Amino acid sequence: MQSEASVNTGIITRVNGPIVEARRMASAGILEVVEVGGLRLIGEVIRIRGDVATIQVYENTGGLLPGEPVYCSGRPLSVRLGPGLIGTIYDGIQRPLEQIAASSGAMIERGEKAEPLDAGREWHFEPKAKVGDRLESGMVYGEVQETMSVSHKLMLPPGLSGELVELAAAGHYSGEQQIGLLRKDDGSQVPLSMFHYWPVRRPRPVRQRLALIEPLLTGLRVIDTFFPIAKGGAAAIPGGFGTGKTMTQQALAKWAEAQIIIYIGCGERGNEMTEVLREFPNLIDPRSGRSLMERTILIANTSNMPVAAREVSIYTGITLAEYYRDMGYDVAVMADSTSRWAEALRELSGRLEEMPADEGFPAYLPARLASFYERSGRVETQCGATGSISVIGAVSPPGGDFSEPVTQHTSRFIRCFWALDRDLANARHYPAISWRNSYSEYLPETSVWWKRQDREWQGNRDFLMDILQEEVNLQRIAKLVGPDALPEQQRLTLMIAEIIKNAFLQQNSFDDIDMYCSPEKQLWMLRMLVSFSRRAREIVRAGGSIADLMEIDELNRLNRMKSEIKNDDIAAMATLEQNLLREMDALERKLKR
């Protein structure tokens, strides 16, 4: 966050944790950025009564005293946008942590300020407009190669329009250097540079919102096949401690078919965030063969950082996502976890002495959740491009209780619910997404895309889902009478369900082959399991037994196909399919003799 010259000075009258009250603030505005005390701690005005302002401070207020000054900036809390965002690690108010660590060490000093973007760094500018052009809000006038994986489009900031009267030639320029001049309709002139600011709590405007038409492929079979999310959709991953929320989100960040990844560590433990910060720079993007950080922005706001900064971190992340969406990119936002963000809201609300609602959370919790998730979507941008933001938020219900307020309110604003199951996690079944409690309302939209790849996809998917649902009911009976007392067909259903769980739903993120499953391999595995299930039922109806099926040699390979057959090994897929069906044909002929 850049320090601004003060336009008004107030006086602190009261300090209550991160909440500060100051008088002589009548000229301040709601959501205006201020600097508090001698250290000029960054804060935001959240309430004004007469000339008394209530300020939410984003740093530790220890030692702050009544009588110290408050400096107003005249601008709402904003992020600086421009080339240099990709590959950077920020805190919740867009302070670059690596730059701070280089100058101040491992701990952020109070009042520490650092430029969010390096103003002195030069970028190679390529003009995409010409002098005399009429530019409307959001139109592209230049381009910068931000990384080898991302071409950064320089767009006219929202709200500006006019005639381009000057534009620099192709060459190297610093971020703050003037590269153009715009004459507005009223005759005033506005200089153009590579950088501009945007308020984090205000959604960036778009031309129109578009229907969701294709899945956001993740490489995780349980998601892509059973509970898909559309590009531009919103999903939640609720689960108790130790069920794998962070691990699942990290896998999605690595493999999701999005061009830009924004990972928000909101109130998570320091060791988990440290793992992310150490691992991501060393990951290789499977599509480009280059570092994954060349298309990733990390926002680290750990549990030991001030709660007020935790509250604003998700808005910082979603604003950065909207910026790249406006360039025409598909962006995936991982928020881990919205429960910690809601806890920050609860603490701030308590210090403001507001009336609490369910479990102490403020009454406006649903509205704040809605304002975050509704910024997802697939849109036509102001420059006519098509971009999307997919939001995936982790929820950490205490004790795994999905009836608590954050989980319940979140489920109102998302259409994809990946419920993590503790029993699956304890059994080392990852991802531990429950096929009993999860759902996706994006199935109608995404099935159109899948059916273009394989017309039988919907039927095959529903066939396996029916088996899993039937297995749930049979397990209740088996617990009472024992599995051996069940008819052979029902025992076969239990056997097939186990194969589906082990061979398809379970996925090993440490296996070089199984860590990512391509759509082509998923379709083939789906067909294989459906073919085996149908033929196995025919064999049992013909008088065969479970023991006969267990003697099929290729059954072991069927169980291991996820980790033995590579995504592009078409020959190995065909060989397994032919050998398995040949053995089952032979068994069926033997039974008919």
N, C-alpha and C positions, 0 to 999 in steps of 0.2 A: 504494500500500500504506500503510495507516494505521499509525502508530507506536502500540505498546501499552505500558502500564505494565509494568515488569519484574517477574517473579515469581521469578527466580533469576538469579544472576550467576556466570559462569564466567570462566576466565582463558585467553587464547590461549597455546598452547605451540608451534605450528608453522604456517607459512604457505607454501603451494605453489601459486602462481597463485590461481585462484578457490577452491581447497580449503584450508580452515583447520581445524586441530585445537585443541580447547580442553578443559581438565580442569575438575573440579568441576561436571560436567554430568550427574550421575547422575539427577537429577529431570527432565531434559529428555525429550521424547518424539520418536520417529521422525517426520520430516516437519514438526516444529514450526518455526515462524518465530522467528528470533533476530535481534538487532541487534549487529553486530560492531564493536569498536573505539570510539575516541573519536568518530568520525564517525557511528557507529551505522549501518553499512552493512547492508543487508538480506540475510539468508541463510536457509538451510533445513538442518535437521539431517538427514543422510542415513545416518549410521551411529553406533552407540553401543557402546563396549566398556568395561565397568566404568563409571568416571566420566569417560572420555574420549569426546568427541563429535567426529565429522567433519562439517564444515559446508560446504555449497555456497553461496558468496557470489555474489549477483547483480549486483555492482558491481566496479569495478576495485580490487584490494586493494593496489595500490602504496603503499608507506610504512607498511603495517600491521606492527606489531611484537609479538613475544611479550611477554606480560605485560599487554597491553591487555585490557579487560573484554569479556565477551559477555553480552548481556541477553536473557533468554528471554521469550517472549510468552504461552506457554501455549496457543497456537492454531496449527493447521496453516496452510500457505500458502493464503490464501483471496482471493476477489474480492468486492468489494462490489456487490450487486445492487439495482437500483431504478431509478426513472425518471431519465433523464439520460445513460444509456449510449449511446443512439442519437446518431449524429453526432459522437461523440468519437473522438479519436485517442490511443491508449494505447501505452505500451511493453509489454514482455513481462510485467511485474509490475504492470500496471494503474496506472501513473503517467500522468496526462493530459499529453501532450507540449505541447499549446498553452498550457496554464496554466504549465508550467515555462518555456517559451520567453518568455512574457510577463514572468516574474519574474527569470529567470536568464540569458536570452539563448539562443543557438543550441545551446550545449553543456550537457548535464546534469551538474551538479556532483555530486561524490560525496557520498552521504548525503542527497541531495535527496529530500524527501518532499512529496507533494501529495495532497490528498483526491481519490480517484477519482471521487467524485460531489459536487456542490456542495451542502453541507448547508444553506446559507442560502437556496437558490432555492425559491420557493414554487410549488406545483402545485395545480391545481384538482382536488379529490378528490370522487368520486361514490361513495357507499356502495352496495354490491351485496349486503349481508346486513343482518340486523337483530338487535338485542339479544335474547338468548335462543336464537339459532340454535346448533345443534351443528355445529362446523366440524371437518372432518377435514383431514389433511395435504394440501396442494396446492389446497384450495378457495379460490375467489375471494371476497374480502370488500370489495373496492373497485376503482376504475378511475380512471386518470389519462390524459389525452390527451397522450402524450409528444411526438409531432410530429403534423403534419397527416396523416401517412400511417400512424402507428402508435398504436393504443390500448393502453396499458400496464395489464395486469391485476395487481392486488396480491393475491398468493397467500399462504396460510399456509405458512411454511417447512416443508420435509420434516421429519418427526419430531415435529411439534406437532399436538395435537388437544385439543378441549375446548369449553366453552360460551363464547360471546361475551357478555361482561357489560357492555361499553362499546363504542360506536362513534361516531365524530365525525359531525356533520351535514355535508352538502355544503358545500364552501367551499375556501379556499386555505390550504394548510399546507406547512411546510417538510419536507424529506425525513426529518430526524431527529425531528421532532415526534411525540409520541404521538397516534395517531388511534384506538386501540382497546385493549381489555384482554381477555385470554383467561384463563378459569379452567380449568386442567388437571384431569384426573381425580383427582389426588392433593390437590387443593385449592389448590395454588400458582397464582399469577397471573403472566402474562407480558404485558408491554406490547407493543403492535404499532405499528410505524412503517412508512414506505415502504421503508426500507432493511433489508437483512440480508446476512450473509456466507455463502459456501459454499466448502468446500475444492476447489481446482482439480483435484486428482488423484482425487476421488471422484465417480463418475457420479451424477447426480441420479436418484432413483427414479421409476419409472413404474408404471402399473397393469398394462399388458401390451404386448408388441411385436406389431405388426400386419403383415400381408402387404403387399408393395409392389404397387400396382395401377395406377399411372399414371406417365407419363414426366415428368421434370423438363425442360420445354421450354426450350431455350437460344437459339433463333433461328439456330443454326449448323446448316446442312443436313447436313453430314457426320456430326454427332453425332446430331441428332434422327432422321434417317432410317436411317443405317447402323449407328451404334454408340450407341444411346440409353442414358441413365442414368435410373433410376426415382427418384421422389421418396423420399428416405430411403436412397438408395444411396450407394456409395463408389466413386470412380474415381481413377485415377492418370494423370498426363500426363508420361511420361518423354521426355527428349530432351536432346541435347547442347547445348553453348553456341551461341546464335544461331538455334535452331530455332523459337523463338516460344512458349516455355512461359508466360512472364509475360504476353505479349500475349493469348494464348488465355484465360488465367485472368481477365484484366481484361475481356475481351469477355463471358465467362461471368458475371462479377460484375455487369456492366451489364445483361445481357439475360435471365439465367436467371429462370424463373417462380417465384421465391421471394419471400416477403414481407419477410424480413430477410436482409441480406448481412453476413457477417463475413469480412473480408479480413485474413489474417495474413501479413505480410512477414517471413519467418523467415530471417534471415541473408543477405538479398539485398543487392546493391550499393546504396549510398546514392542514386546518381542514379536508379536504377529506382524506388526507394521514393518519392523526391521527386516523380517524375512522377505516381505514383499519388496522393500527397497533394495535388498541385496540380490534377490533372484531376478527381478524384471530386467535390469540392465544386461544380464547374461543370457537371457532367453533369445532364441532365434525365431523370427517370424517365419512360419512354414510357407507362406506365400511368396515372400521376397528373398528369403535366405539371409536377411539382414537382422540387426538387433530389433527386438520388439519395441524398445524405447523410441524408435524412430517414428512411431505413430501412437505414442502413449503419453498421457499427462497424469502424474500422481499427486494427490492431495493428501497429506499426512496430518491428521489431527488426533493425536493419541489421547488416551483417557487421563493422562496427567497434565494435559494442556488446559487452559481456562475453558469453562463450559460455554461461555458466550461465543468464543471462536468456533466451538463445535457446532453451535446452532447455525452459524452462517456458512459453514463449509459446504453443505450440500447445495446452497444457492450459488456459491462460487463455481462449483463443479458443473452444474446444469447450465450456467451462463457460458462457460467455456465450450460446452457441448453445442449450444445453440449457435455460437460463432462459427464453428466448423460445419455444422449442419447447413448454415446459410451459404457455404461455399459449394454445397451439393454433395457432401460426404454423408455416409452412414456412420453414425456415432453410437457407441455403446457406453452407458454410464453404469458403473458398479458402485453402489452406496452401501458401505459396510461399517456400522449398521444403523438403520433408522431408529432402532430402539434406544441406542445411546444418544442420538439426536433428540428424541422425544424426552429422555431423562433430563437433557440440558434445558429443554423448554419448561419442564416441570420445576426445576430448581430456580430458573429465572422468574417464573410465574409466582413461586412462593415468596421470593424476595420482593416482588412487586406487590405483595399482599392481595393477590387476586383470588377470587372465589374458586376453589378447586372443584373438579368434576371427578369422573371415575378414577379411583386409585391415585388421586392427587394430581392427575394430569390436568392442564388447563382446558377450559371448555372449547377453546378454538383449535385444539389438536387436530380434529378432522379437517378443518379448513386449511391448516398448514400442510397436512399430508396431501390434500387434494391439489394445492397450489404447486407442489413439487411434482407429483406424478402426471399432472395434466400438461406439463411442459414436454412430455414425450410426444411422439407422433411422427407421421410421415407427411411432409409438407411440400408445397411448391413455394420456393423462396422468392424474395422480392426481385432477384435477378433472373427468375424463370427456371432455375435449376430445381432438381428434386433431391431432397435430403431427408434424413430420418434421425431420430434419437430414440434408442431403446433403453429403458431404465429398468435395472434389476436391483432391487433393494433387499438386503438381508434384514430379518427381524429376529430379535433375541428374546422371546417371551420367557419370563422367569419360570423355571421348573418345566419348561416345554408346554406351558398352558396356553393353547391357542385361543382361549376365550378372553384373554386379557385385552385391554383397550387398544394398544398399538396394532396388534395382529388383526383384531376385528375391524378397526377403522381402515387399515391398509387394504383389507380384502374388498372394501367397498370401491376402491379407486383403481384396482388392477384387475386384469382379466386372465392372469396366469398365476397359479398358486402351486409352488413346488414345496410341499410339506416334507420336512426331514423327519425321519423316524429313528428314535433312539435304539430300538431293538435291532434295526438294520445296521446302524453304526456300531453297536456292540458286537455284532456278528462280522464286522469288517467288510460289510457290503457297501461299497462306495460307487457312485454317489448314493447317499442314503435317502433318496427321494421315494416317498411312499406312493405306490400305485393305488392305494386305497383312499388316501386323503387328499391327493393332488388333483388338480383339474386345469384345463386350458380352454378358454372360450375363443381362442384364435383358431381352433381346429377347422371351422368352415373356410376361413380365408386361406390357411396354409395348405389345406388338402388339395386345393386347385393346382398349386405348384407341384406338389408331390405326385399328383395323378398324371401330370405331363411327363414325369420321369417314368412312372409305372402305373398303368390304369388300374391295377389290382391293389394299389397301396392301401386305400381306405378299407377294403375288405380284409386284407391281411392284418392290418393294424387292429381292427375291431375283433378279428378272430382270436388273436393272442390276448387282447384285453379281456375278452369273455372268459378265456381259460384262467387268467389270473383272478378274476372276480369269483369264478366258480370254486377255485382253490381255497379262497378265503372261507367260503361256506363249508366246504368239505373238511377243512382243518378243525372247525368247531366240532363237527361230528366225530372226527378221528380222535379228538382229545377225550371224548366220552367213551367210545367203543373200541378205539384202537384202529390203526390203519388197515390191519390184516382182516378186520371184519367187513371192510367195504367191498362192494362188487369190483370186479376186475376193471371195468370201464372207469369207475371213479378213482381207483388206484392209479390208472393210467393218467388221468387228469392231474393228479398230484405229481406224478413223475415228470410229465411234460412241463408243468409249472416250474418245477425245480430247474429244468434245463433252460427255460426262458430266463429265469432269474440269474442263473450262473453264466450262461453263454451269451446273453444279450443285455440284460439290464445292468449287471455288475461290470465295472470298467476300471482298469488299473491305470492311474495317471502317471505311474512310474515305469510303465511298460512302453518301450519305444514304438511298438506297433499299436497297442490298444489305447494309448493316451488320446488319440484322435481317430474318429471313425468317419470316413467320407460318406456322402449321401449314397453313392453307388454301392459301397459295401453294406451300408445299412439296409438298402432295398434288397440286396442279395441275401443277407442274413435273415431278413424277414421272410422272404420266400422259402428259404431252406427250412426254417422252423415250422412254417405253415404246412409245407409238403410233408415233413417228417410227422407232424401231428396227425394229419389226415390219414396218411398211410398206416401209422401206428394204430389208429382206431379201427381201420379196416382189418388189420391183422388180428386184433383182439376179438373183433366180431366174428372172424373166421375160425376162432378157437385158440388163437395164440395167447401167450401169457407175458407178463412183465419180464419174467426170466428169459424168455425167448428174445425179446427186444434188447435186453441188456447184453446179450451175446454178440450183437452186431459190432464188428470191429470198428467201423467208421463212426460209431456213436461217441467214442472218446474224442475223435477229431472234431466232431460237431460241437462238443463242449469246449474245445480249445481253439475253435476257429477264430475267435476274436483276437487272440494273441499270436497265432501262427500264420495267418494269411494276411498279407499286406493289403493296403487300401487299393492298390492298382494291379494286384496279381490276379488277373482275370483267369489265367490258366489254372491256378491252384483252386480257385472257386469252382470252376467247371469240373475239375477232377474230383473234388470232394462230393459235389452234387451227384455226379454220375456213379461214383463208387457206393455212396449211401443208398441211392435208389436201387442200384443193382442188387445189393445185399438184401434189401427189404423185398424186392421182387422174388428173390430166391427163397426167402423165408415164407412168403405167401404161397408160392408154388408148393413148397414142402408141406404146408398145412393142408392144402387142398387134395393131396394124394390120398 
